[in-house]
Amino acid sequence: MISPTEKGEREVEAVLDLIDLRFEAAKALLEREDPDFLHLTVFYSMALQHYFFDGEPVYRAWQRIDEHLGDFLDRDHDILVMSDHGTCYVDAVFYINVWLQQQGYLSVENNIDGALRKAGITRERALSVAKRLNMVETLSKVVPEGIQKVIPWDEGVKRDRVLSILDWDGTEAVASNQGPIYLTLQPDDPGYEDLRTELIEGLEALRHPRTGQRMVKAVYRGEEYYEGPYVHHAPDLILDQGDGVHTSDAIGPDEPIADSGVWLGGNMPEGVFLFSGPNFRSDGLTERARIVDLAPTLLHTMGAAVPEDLDGEVLDVFAEGSEPAERAVRTRRPLSGDREAEETDDAEVEERLADLGYLE
């Protein structure tokens, strides 16, 4: 797979092969099962865009995807293509946990991850050596998973390892990748709201020291976007990163703002939503679509009722005279969640996995 230090032709071809395999599996299922609905996720194009942005490998990937989509269009099916976000060029990287650490909101204990990084032992370098020796698969089996996780990235300690190196007694806030912030104070603590306000003001005022670029567009309180019985698990603050900014949770860089990082392409809210087929118009949407509109639109297209608690609306995308255009949107009560779990035939599941090549 693609990594920050290994981005050669072999890695690109491996990603293209994975794209082909996903589409070939989807086509095989379509032929064999004749399903009413088929969903395919092509994750690997995003990996290429992160490391090459709009370079030639990305063009090749989308050309490959376009060719495969042509096979589905030839079958006269309704096709919807959507992304969960778009990709922008990374002008700056914001290491939010480094900023929290410098501002006194986060404290780190002495840890082996930091010592290994200072000694020049990182995952990228280890992977590079393993690939040159053709030992990637062997080492992944021989080296215990716990040891693999301890080896830091070039950027520092990231993701699940961040929580393991914190001095919790000295930490009031910690961020996940791309910006959700969690506080150690409980909402009923007298200092909770003051801390949130302080963080919001500090983050929204943050500028790139050289260009003046805004690192953060806005910071929202979690309850502005989350509700329901599990809202207490939601982040306390949500960060909307600035244009062209990638927000990383890495702890290790000396400064919280850098001109570049491991990604050339970062995530942006605006993505794509494309549709084609006998039930859809060819003149496009009358308004901007939201990602939550996809599910109700699909349900209505297939003649299914839309649950009343489902976010989003049925989009105005249907061709005049088509069956979905003529039919009123039906709704139904949401599932209670109290139904007994259906029994699964393990033998049947194993047989299907074996047919797909997942079991030998």
C-alpha distance (Angstrom), angle and dihedral (degrees) to the residues before:
residue distance angle dihedral
M1 . . .
I2 3.80 . .
S3 3.80 116.6 .
P4 3.82 132.4 171.8
T5 3.81 92.6 -99.8
E6 3.80 99.9 33.0
K7 3.81 110.6 58.4
G8 3.78 102.3 135.2
E9 3.77 131.6 130.5
R10 3.81 92.5 -86.1
E11 3.80 91.7 58.6
V12 3.82 92.7 45.2
E13 3.81 91.8 50.5
A14 3.81 90.0 49.5
V15 3.81 89.6 55.7
L16 3.82 91.6 47.7
D17 3.81 89.7 50.1
L18 3.81 90.1 53.4
I19 3.80 90.3 51.7
D20 3.81 89.3 51.8
L21 3.80 91.9 48.9
R22 3.79 92.9 52.8
F23 3.78 92.9 51.4
E24 3.80 92.6 44.1
A25 3.81 90.1 52.5
A26 3.81 90.1 49.3
K27 3.80 92.2 50.3
A28 3.80 91.4 48.3
L29 3.81 90.9 51.6
L30 3.80 90.5 47.7
E31 3.79 91.1 53.7
R32 3.78 96.6 43.1
E33 3.79 103.1 37.4
D34 3.83 103.1 26.0
P35 3.84 89.9 -149.5
D36 3.79 125.2 -163.7
F37 3.79 89.0 -132.8
L38 3.80 131.5 22.5
H39 3.80 123.7 -172.7
L40 3.81 123.3 -166.2
T41 3.81 125.7 -177.4
V42 3.82 116.6 -159.5
F43 3.79 100.6 -165.1
Y44 3.79 99.5 162.6
S45 3.81 98.1 71.3
M46 3.81 86.7 67.6
A47 3.81 91.4 55.8
L48 3.79 89.9 55.2
Q49 3.81 92.1 47.9
H50 3.80 91.3 51.4
Y51 3.80 92.1 56.2
F52 3.83 101.9 30.3
F53 3.84 102.3 22.4
D54 3.85 102.4 -163.5
G55 3.81 97.0 -12.0
E56 3.79 128.2 132.3
P57 3.84 96.0 -84.7
V58 3.81 89.5 57.6
Y59 3.80 91.1 49.9
R60 3.81 89.3 52.2
A61 3.79 91.7 50.4
W62 3.79 93.9 51.3
Q63 3.79 90.8 45.0
R64 3.81 88.2 54.4
I65 3.82 91.2 48.2
D66 3.81 90.7 48.5
E67 3.80 91.2 53.1
H68 3.80 91.6 51.6
L69 3.80 92.4 47.0
G70 3.80 87.6 54.9
D71 3.81 89.1 64.4
F72 3.81 90.1 57.3
L73 3.81 92.9 46.2
D74 3.80 89.6 54.5
R75 3.82 88.2 61.0
D76 3.82 92.2 61.8
H77 3.80 93.5 -121.3
D78 3.78 127.3 148.5
I79 3.81 105.0 -103.1
L80 3.80 127.2 -165.3
V81 3.80 121.4 -174.0
M82 3.79 118.9 -171.1
S83 3.78 140.5 160.6
D84 3.79 127.6 -148.5
H85 3.82 89.9 -136.4
G86 3.78 142.4 -11.9
T87 3.81 132.4 -112.5
C88 3.81 128.8 -116.0
Y89 3.80 133.6 -178.5
V90 3.81 111.2 -92.0
D91 3.81 109.7 -120.8
A92 3.81 94.8 169.6
V93 3.80 141.4 4.8
F94 3.79 121.7 -135.9
Y95 3.81 114.7 -157.8
I96 3.75 96.3 -158.9
N97 3.81 97.6 -175.8
V98 3.80 90.0 51.7
W99 3.82 87.8 53.9
L100 3.82 90.9 48.2
Q101 3.80 88.5 49.7
Q102 3.81 93.8 49.9
Q103 3.81 91.3 47.7
G104 3.81 91.4 52.5
Y105 3.82 97.9 -110.3
L106 3.81 95.5 109.9
S107 3.80 132.0 41.9
V108 3.81 129.2 -166.4
E109 3.79 129.4 -154.1
N110 3.79 123.4 -138.3
N111 3.80 104.2 -85.6
I112 3.78 141.5 178.5
D113 3.82 91.1 -121.1
G114 3.80 91.7 65.1
A115 3.80 92.7 44.3
L116 3.81 91.6 52.3
R117 3.79 91.8 48.8
K118 3.81 92.3 50.8
A119 3.80 87.6 50.7
G120 3.80 89.9 54.4
I121 3.80 95.6 -109.2
T122 3.80 108.3 136.3
R123 3.79 137.5 150.9
E124 3.79 93.3 -111.3
R125 3.80 92.7 54.1
A126 3.79 92.8 44.1
L127 3.81 91.0 49.7
S128 3.79 91.6 48.3
V129 3.81 91.9 53.6
A130 3.81 92.3 44.2
K131 3.80 91.3 52.2
R132 3.80 92.4 49.8
L133 3.81 89.0 52.0
N134 3.81 92.0 43.0
M135 3.81 89.7 -124.4
V136 3.81 103.6 119.7
E137 3.80 95.5 112.4
T138 3.81 93.4 41.3
L139 3.79 94.5 51.1
S140 3.81 92.5 45.5
K141 3.80 87.8 59.5
V142 3.82 98.3 39.8
V143 3.81 101.6 42.1
P144 3.85 111.0 72.6
E145 3.79 114.6 -113.6
G146 3.81 91.0 -122.6
I147 3.82 91.0 59.6
Q148 3.81 92.0 45.5
K149 3.81 90.5 55.9
V150 3.81 93.0 51.7
I151 3.81 93.1 60.0
P152 3.84 105.3 93.6
W153 3.79 128.7 -137.1
D154 3.81 121.3 -112.0
E155 3.81 87.2 -100.9
G156 3.79 91.3 52.4
V157 3.78 135.6 -110.4
K158 3.82 111.7 -7.9
R159 3.79 144.0 173.6
D160 3.80 117.0 -8.8
R161 3.82 92.4 6.2
V162 3.82 92.9 61.9
L163 3.80 94.1 75.9
S164 3.81 92.1 49.0
I165 3.83 94.2 61.6
L166 3.81 99.6 46.0
D167 3.78 124.8 114.1
W168 3.78 93.7 -136.5
D169 3.80 94.8 -166.9
G170 3.79 88.5 60.5
T171 3.82 97.4 39.6
E172 3.80 125.3 93.7
A173 3.81 99.4 163.1
V174 3.81 138.3 20.1
A175 3.79 129.7 179.5
S176 3.77 132.7 -142.7
N177 3.80 123.4 -142.2
Q178 3.83 113.5 -58.7
G179 3.76 93.4 13.0
P180 3.82 123.0 -63.7
I181 3.82 105.0 145.3
Y182 3.79 124.8 -151.3
L183 3.80 123.0 -164.1
T184 3.79 125.7 -148.9
L185 3.81 89.4 -145.0
Q186 3.79 116.9 89.0
P187 3.83 119.5 -123.8
D188 3.81 90.9 -110.5
D189 3.82 91.8 55.7
P190 3.84 111.2 111.9
G191 3.81 90.8 -128.2
Y192 3.82 97.0 47.2
E193 3.80 99.2 94.6
D194 3.79 93.5 40.0
L195 3.81 89.3 53.9
R196 3.80 92.6 49.2
T197 3.81 91.9 49.0
E198 3.80 90.9 48.0
L199 3.80 92.0 51.5
I200 3.80 93.4 46.1
E201 3.79 92.8 51.8
G202 3.81 93.1 45.0
L203 3.80 95.2 48.5
E204 3.79 96.5 43.5
A205 3.81 90.4 51.5
L206 3.81 93.0 51.6
R207 3.82 115.8 118.5
H208 3.79 134.8 178.6
P209 3.82 104.8 -97.1
R210 3.81 93.3 -135.0
T211 3.81 106.2 32.5
G212 3.79 102.6 24.9
Q213 3.81 89.0 -127.1
R214 3.81 115.1 159.8
M215 3.79 110.7 -111.6
V216 3.80 93.1 -165.4
K217 3.81 127.6 32.0
A218 3.78 95.4 -165.6
V219 3.80 143.1 -25.6
Y220 3.81 120.3 -137.8
R221 3.78 132.2 -163.2
G222 3.79 111.7 -112.8
E223 3.80 95.1 -119.1
E224 3.80 89.6 61.2
Y225 3.79 88.6 72.0
Y226 3.80 107.6 17.7
E227 3.78 130.6 65.0
G228 3.78 139.2 154.9
P229 3.81 138.2 70.4
Y230 3.82 94.3 -47.8
V231 3.79 97.9 46.9
H232 3.81 89.6 116.0
H233 3.80 87.6 71.4
A234 3.81 92.2 55.9
P235 3.81 122.0 100.9
D236 3.79 116.7 -89.1
L237 3.81 91.5 -133.9
I238 3.82 132.6 21.6
L239 3.78 119.7 -152.2
D240 3.81 122.0 -147.2
Q241 3.79 101.8 -157.9
G242 3.79 122.6 -139.3
D243 3.80 124.2 -98.6
G244 3.79 110.3 -75.0
V245 3.81 92.4 7.4
H246 3.79 125.0 127.1
T247 3.79 113.3 -158.5
S248 3.81 113.2 -149.7
D249 3.80 128.4 -170.3
A250 3.82 92.0 -149.5
I251 3.80 118.6 135.0
G252 3.78 113.2 -155.9
P253 3.82 111.3 63.2
D254 3.81 114.8 111.0
E255 3.80 94.0 -130.5
P256 3.81 130.7 36.8
I257 3.82 95.4 -132.7
A258 3.81 126.2 55.8
D259 3.79 133.7 171.4
S260 3.81 92.7 -130.2
G261 3.79 142.7 7.3
V262 3.79 138.7 176.9
W263 3.83 92.9 -59.8
L264 3.80 126.2 70.2
G265 3.79 90.6 -175.7
G266 3.80 123.4 48.3
N267 3.79 134.0 -174.4
M268 3.79 123.8 -86.1
P269 3.84 128.6 -178.7
E270 3.82 98.0 -118.1
G271 3.79 113.0 83.8
V272 3.81 136.4 156.5
F273 3.80 134.4 -81.2
L274 3.81 116.0 -175.6
F275 3.78 129.7 171.6
S276 3.80 135.2 -174.9
G277 3.78 136.0 168.1
P278 3.78 145.1 83.0
N279 3.82 94.4 -58.9
F280 3.80 97.5 49.3
R281 3.78 134.2 81.8
S282 3.78 119.8 -120.4
D283 3.81 96.7 -143.4
G284 3.80 96.6 74.6
L285 3.78 134.9 -128.5
T286 3.78 124.5 -27.2
E287 3.82 90.0 -144.8
R288 3.80 140.8 10.1
A289 3.77 115.1 -70.0
R290 3.78 125.4 -135.1
I291 3.76 124.7 -144.6
V292 3.83 90.2 -117.0
D293 3.83 89.7 59.5
L294 3.79 92.3 67.2
A295 3.82 98.3 76.0
P296 3.83 97.6 49.8
T297 3.81 90.5 44.0
L298 3.81 91.2 52.7
L299 3.79 92.5 46.6
H300 3.80 92.3 51.7
T301 3.81 91.8 45.9
M302 3.80 89.1 57.0
G303 3.80 94.1 46.3
A304 3.80 94.9 -107.9
A305 3.79 126.2 137.1
V306 3.80 117.6 -107.2
P307 3.85 115.4 -124.6
E308 3.79 111.2 -115.5
D309 3.81 92.8 -129.4
L310 3.80 94.4 52.4
D311 3.80 115.7 117.1
G312 3.78 117.0 -127.8
E313 3.80 136.0 36.6
V314 3.79 137.5 -103.4
L315 3.80 105.8 -92.3
D316 3.78 123.4 -129.2
V317 3.81 95.8 -116.2
F318 3.80 104.9 118.4
A319 3.79 126.0 117.0
E320 3.79 116.7 -112.3
G321 3.79 109.8 -94.4
S322 3.81 94.3 16.5
E323 3.78 118.1 133.2
P324 3.84 95.3 -111.2
A325 3.82 90.5 48.1
E326 3.79 92.2 53.3
R327 3.79 95.5 44.0
A328 3.81 122.4 82.7
V329 3.80 117.2 -123.1
R330 3.80 109.6 -98.6
T331 3.78 122.3 -152.0
R332 3.78 133.2 -164.6
R333 3.76 138.1 -169.1
P334 3.81 114.6 -88.7
L335 3.78 120.0 -102.4
S336 3.78 112.1 -90.7
G337 3.78 95.3 -134.4
D338 3.80 90.0 -132.5
R339 3.79 96.4 101.5
E340 3.77 115.9 120.2
A341 3.77 113.4 -107.6
E342 3.77 112.6 -99.7
E343 3.79 115.3 -113.6
T344 3.76 114.2 -109.3
D345 3.78 122.9 -141.3
D346 3.81 100.6 -133.3
A347 3.78 92.7 -165.1
E348 3.80 91.3 54.5
V349 3.81 91.9 49.0
E350 3.81 91.9 49.4
E351 3.80 90.6 49.0
R352 3.80 91.3 53.3
L353 3.81 92.4 46.9
A354 3.80 89.9 49.9
D355 3.82 90.2 51.5
L356 3.79 88.7 54.1
G357 3.80 92.1 50.1
Y358 3.82 97.5 -110.4
L359 3.81 94.3 116.4
E360 3.78 127.6 45.8
